[in-house]
Each structure stands twice: as C-alpha cells, then as structure tokens.
Amino acid sequence: MAAAELSRVRKSVLPKPGDTWTSIARRELPAMEEAAAVSSLQSWNLHVFMRAVGAAGGVRGDNPILPSDVIFIEPPQAKA
C-alpha cells in the first residue's frame, strides 16, 4: 500500500476514566442531538459497542468503554 493512501486519519479520542457514550457524545459532538450523537458513536465504534459486557468479570458494570479504547468521532471515509 502506498504511503499516499494512508495520509488521511479518522478523528478519534481516548476516553477519560468513567466516560460513557453520552458523556463522549456531549463533549465531542455538541452540535448533534444527544440520542443521534450516541447512536452515531456506537455505529462508528462497533469494536467497543459490541464488546461483551461481562468480559472483565462484571467489574466495569454495564459500561464497555475503557480508557485505552480508541473512539472514532467521525464516520469512516468512503473510498475515492
């Protein structure tokens, strides 16, 4: 793959401790209606959203977002 093909990087953030989909949506997508922003974040981050909730033995409760997760705050780009 040529380096020119890799020049565009999707915008992303690392969550703050205790972040939820709602808190990230409020902070990163303030112009969007909250429910739509949460839904968009979840669809752009299926690698986090579809994680099994009990994967860590229930320690995290029902919040599957870890501070080490990469959370995309924009949709994937269409191929040119």
KOLTI-305848 format. One record per residue (C-alpha): residue number from 1; residue in three letters; x, y, z. Coordinates in nm, 4 decimals, padded with zeros to 6 digits, always signed. Example, Ala and Ser with C-alpha at 12.3 -4.5 7.8 and 13.67 -1.06 7.14 Angstrom:
REM KOLTI-305848
PT	1	ALA	+01.2300	-00.4500	+00.7800
PT	2	SER	+01.3670	-00.1060	+00.7140
END
This chain:
REM KOLTI-305848
PT	1	MET	+00.0000	+00.0000	+00.0000
PT	2	ALA	+00.1429	+00.3385	-00.0973
PT	3	ALA	+00.2071	+00.5937	+00.1761
PT	4	ALA	-00.0193	+00.8437	-00.0037
PT	5	GLU	-00.3127	+00.6102	+00.0589
PT	6	LEU	-00.2526	+00.6301	+00.4344
PT	7	SER	-00.2360	+01.0074	+00.4743
PT	8	ARG	-00.5975	+01.0593	+00.5936
PT	9	VAL	-00.6615	+00.9584	+00.9553
PT	10	ARG	-01.0075	+00.9430	+01.1121
PT	11	LYS	-01.0596	+01.1736	+01.4068
PT	12	SER	-01.0540	+00.9825	+01.7326
PT	13	VAL	-01.0187	+01.0313	+02.1069
PT	14	LEU	-00.9162	+00.8264	+02.4070
PT	15	PRO	-01.1954	+00.8206	+02.6669
PT	16	LYS	-01.1485	+00.9794	+03.0046
PT	17	PRO	-01.1932	+00.7484	+03.3064
PT	18	GLY	-01.5635	+00.6925	+03.3668
PT	19	ASP	-01.6686	+00.8118	+03.0210
PT	20	THR	-01.9925	+00.6792	+02.8750
PT	21	TRP	-02.1337	+00.7045	+02.5239
PT	22	THR	-02.3395	+01.0005	+02.6437
PT	23	SER	-02.0506	+01.1914	+02.8001
PT	24	ILE	-01.8343	+01.1425	+02.4907
PT	25	ALA	-02.1223	+01.2483	+02.2644
PT	26	ARG	-02.1829	+01.5643	+02.4685
PT	27	ARG	-01.8151	+01.6599	+02.4652
PT	28	GLU	-01.7160	+01.5613	+02.1097
PT	29	LEU	-02.0381	+01.6076	+01.9107
PT	30	PRO	-02.2144	+01.9012	+02.0797
PT	31	ALA	-02.3847	+02.0185	+01.7599
PT	32	MET	-02.5764	+01.6913	+01.7248
PT	33	GLU	-02.8903	+01.5929	+01.9153
PT	34	GLU	-02.7751	+01.3717	+02.2034
PT	35	ALA	-02.9534	+01.0483	+02.1042
PT	36	ALA	-02.8338	+01.0812	+01.7442
PT	37	ALA	-02.4781	+01.1544	+01.8588
PT	38	VAL	-02.4735	+00.8476	+02.0869
PT	39	SER	-02.6142	+00.6298	+01.8091
PT	40	SER	-02.3547	+00.7604	+01.5631
PT	41	LEU	-02.0678	+00.6994	+01.8042
PT	42	GLN	-02.1856	+00.3447	+01.8678
PT	43	SER	-02.2159	+00.2686	+01.4955
PT	44	TRP	-01.8688	+00.4115	+01.4237
PT	45	ASN	-01.7178	+00.2122	+01.7136
PT	46	LEU	-01.8595	-00.1377	+01.6867
PT	47	HIS	-01.5262	-00.2732	+01.8144
PT	48	VAL	-01.6207	-00.1209	+02.1524
PT	49	PHE	-02.0013	-00.1171	+02.1404
PT	50	MET	-02.0313	-00.4895	+02.0635
PT	51	ARG	-01.7811	-00.5965	+02.3296
PT	52	ALA	-01.9246	-00.8467	+02.5737
PT	53	VAL	-02.0241	-00.6561	+02.8882
PT	54	GLY	-01.9177	-00.9336	+03.1246
PT	55	ALA	-01.5749	-00.9728	+02.9656
PT	56	ALA	-01.3984	-00.8291	+03.2703
PT	57	GLY	-01.5978	-01.0293	+03.5233
PT	58	GLY	-01.8561	-00.7574	+03.5726
PT	59	VAL	-01.6053	-00.5220	+03.7354
PT	60	ARG	-01.6911	-00.2395	+03.4960
PT	61	GLY	-02.0658	-00.2755	+03.5348
PT	62	ASP	-02.2513	-00.2103	+03.2112
PT	63	ASN	-02.0022	+00.0411	+03.0667
PT	64	PRO	-01.7900	-00.1310	+02.7999
PT	65	ILE	-01.5697	+00.1743	+02.7365
PT	66	LEU	-01.2124	+00.1528	+02.8652
PT	67	PRO	-00.9691	+00.4457	+02.8906
PT	68	SER	-00.7430	+00.2614	+02.6430
PT	69	ASP	-01.0135	+00.2294	+02.3741
PT	70	VAL	-00.9795	+00.4348	+02.0581
PT	71	ILE	-01.3158	+00.6047	+01.9987
PT	72	PHE	-01.3766	+00.7355	+01.6473
PT	73	ILE	-01.5676	+01.0640	+01.6437
PT	74	GLU	-01.6388	+01.0695	+01.2718
PT	75	PRO	-01.7671	+00.8092	+01.0253
PT	76	PRO	-01.5359	+00.6004	+00.8083
PT	77	GLN	-01.4356	+00.7725	+00.4864
PT	78	ALA	-01.5660	+00.6343	+00.1585
PT	79	LYS	-01.3042	+00.5065	-00.0822
PT	80	ALA	-01.2320	+00.7542	-00.3602
END
